[in-house]
Amino acid sequence: MSVFRKPSKSSGLPADMASRMERFGRFEFDPANSGIDASYVWSELQAPFVDFAGSDPEGFADELAEAVGPAGGFALFGAARTIWSLVGSDFRSPSYDGVRMAALEYFRSNGVPSSRLSSDDLRFWREQRDEPWLVGRPRPAPDRAGITPLAPGEVRPVARLTAADDSNVVLVKVGPDGGYRAVVEARNSDTDPSRGHFDWLGAATLHDLYTQIGEAFQVPVHWAAAELEPFIPLPPSRL
């Protein structure tokens, strides 16, 4: 059954199902910036379909895949996440697998890094495709990296994750064992705005530490030091 057929007249889903799934997909991808309230997500985008999903999982997946196929984009992701949520994480069917893979292909074609995928979606991709998710630029060679050695006692800021005043800041310094450490300056907690330093990564050389930081970021952050930028392998996502 194609995930791109139009829903039949006997569909048990509402006519605006694709737009509902598009909204749910955006919420699932980035809840904080979606502008969608969580209570609305449950009451309008999930709860109305609990009975259908529970009583006829394959039929629900078939009709949902047909409804979102022509819309594409985030509607595909919303549909895949709805089936995962309402039917179960172990459920498999041709329609579900098809819409789920189409959603992942949409993300991949728009440069979404693997760090934005759930571990379950990344595992599903690897089961279905014998190719890497995305291929970034190679890291700079040690003799061409242009890394300035740390001065004794220096704590060097190398990245700021967002433009927010309370954004996490990544610092590098010499570790107590003679290697190098990356620490994160951040709020102590959601309820405690005072800031502290938290150990993050460690390596024997600054080159290896910058490599680890770049691989953890995958895509550019709000600000990165010029000597760290070449270690970030992927361009910004288009989503």
N, C-alpha and C positions, 0 to 999 in steps of 0.2 A: 504494500500500500504506500503510495507516494505521500510524502509530507507536504506536497505542494498542491494537492487537489483542493477545490473549494468545498466547504462543508455542505453536506446534504440537507434537504429541507427538513428532514426528520431529526436534525441534530438536537441533542439535549443541552447544548451550550447556547448562551445568549449571542445575539448578533454582533455585539461589541467585544467578543472574547479576545480578538487579536489586540485591541487597544488596552484591554485590561492586562493582558500578559506583557505587553510592552512596558506598562507602568510597573508591574511586578518585577520584570527583568531589570529595570533601572534601579529599583529599590534594592534588589538582591546584589547587584553589582557594586553599588556605592550608596548605602543607606544614608550616610551623613549628608551627602550632597544631592540626594535625589529630590528633596523638597516634598517627600511623601510621608505622611504620618503613619506610624506603625499600626495604630488601631484601624485606620482605613484599609491598610494592606490586608489585615485579617478579615475584617467584616465584608469588604467588597471584592477582594481579589483572590481569596482562598476559601473562606467558610462556605460560600454558596455552592461549592463543588465537592464538598466532603462526601456527601451521600453518593453521588455519581461515581466518584473515584473509588469509594469503598465497595460499592455493589457490583461494579463492572470495570475493573482496572484496565483491561485491554481495550474495551470500547471507549473508555474515557481517553486513553492515550491516543487511539486512532482519531477520534473526533478533534481532540485538542491539536494534534499534529496537523490535521487538515486545515484547521481554523487559522493557525499562525503561519503556515508555509508561505502564502503569498505576501505576508507582511515582512517576514524576515527580521533581521536585526535583533534588537532586544526582546521582541516578542518571542523569538525562538528560545532565548535563554530563560525568559519568564515561564514558558511552557515546560521546559525541561526541569526547572526548579520546582514547579508546581507538582509535576508527576513524582519527582523525588520526595517531596514533602508529604503529599497526600496519599500516595500509593505505597511508597517505601523505598529505601535506598537499595534494596536487593532486587527490585523489580526490573525485568528486562522484557522488551518486545521490539519488533522491527520498527514500529512507529516511534516509540520512545528513543531507541538508539539512533534513529534517523534524525529526529529533531534535536537531540542532544549533540550529535556530531555537527549538524548544521550550525548550531549556536557556537560551538568551539571554533569552527572554521571562520565564522564571522569575527570572533575575537582575534584569532590568529591573523587574519587578513588586515586587521586594523592595528596590529602591533601591540596587543595587550600582553604584557610579560607573564610568564608562568607563575610568578609570585601572586598574581591576582586570581589565580584559579584555586579551587578547592583541591585538596589532595585526592579526592575521589574523582573529580573531573580530569585531573592530570593523569591519574592511573588509567582511566577510561581511554583517554587519547593515546596513551602508549600501547594499550591493548589493541587499538584499532589501526594505528599508523606506525609504520616502521621508519620514522623520521623525527628529527628533533622538533620541538615546539617552535622556537625561533633561533636563528643563528646570528650572533652579534659579532662585532669586530674583535679581532684578537687583542689581547692585552699588550701593552708596550713591552719591548724587551728591556731587561734591567739596565743595559748600557745606554738606552735611548729614552728612558722614562723621564729624565729631568727632575728627579725628586731632590729637593733640598734637604740635606741632613738635619736632623733635629739637634738644636743646641742643648747643652746641659740644662736640665730642668724645664725645658720648653714644653708647653702644652699647646698644640697647634689646632685651631678649628679648621676642619676640612669640608664640612657640609652642614647645611641647614635644611631641614626637610620641607618646611612650608613657610609661607610669608607671615603666619600668625605670630603674635608677640611671644606666645608660650611654646613655640615650635621646639621640637627636639633638635639639639645641635650635636654633631659628632666631632670629637676631639681625638687627636693621637698624641701619644707620649711614649717615653721609654718605660718599659715594664720593670718590675722589681727583680726579674730574673735575667735582665740584660736584653731581652727581646723587646718587642713593641706591642702596645696595647691601643685598641680603640675603645673609648668610653663615650657614653651618651649622657649629655646634660639634659635633664628633663624634669618635669613636675614630679614630686614624690608620689602623688596619687591624684585621682580625680577630685578628691575632697581637700587635698593639701597642695596649694599652689606654690609652696616653696620648692626650690630646685635642688636636685642632688646629682651626683655622678654615679653612673652604673656601668660596670664592666660589660663589654660586648664581645670583642674579637681580639685574638692575639696571634702573633706571627714572629718568626725569627728575623725577618727583614721588613723594612718599610714597603718595599716593592710587593712582597707577599701580603702585607696587611692591606695596602691599597687595592690589590686584586680581590681580596675577600670582601672589602667594602663595596667595590664596584659590582661584584656578582650578587651581593645582597640587595643592592638598590635595583639593579637590572636596567632601569631607565633613569633619566635625569631627575634630580630633586630641585627644590626651589633655588638653592645655591650650592655649588661645589667649587672647591679650590681648583685653580687652573691645573695643578699637577695631579689632581684626582680625576678630573673629567675624562681623560683618555682611558681610564680603567672602567668606566661605565659602558657596558657593551652595546646597549640598544638605544635607538632614538626614542623620543617621547611617543607614548601611545596616542592614536588618533581618537580615542574614545575618552 
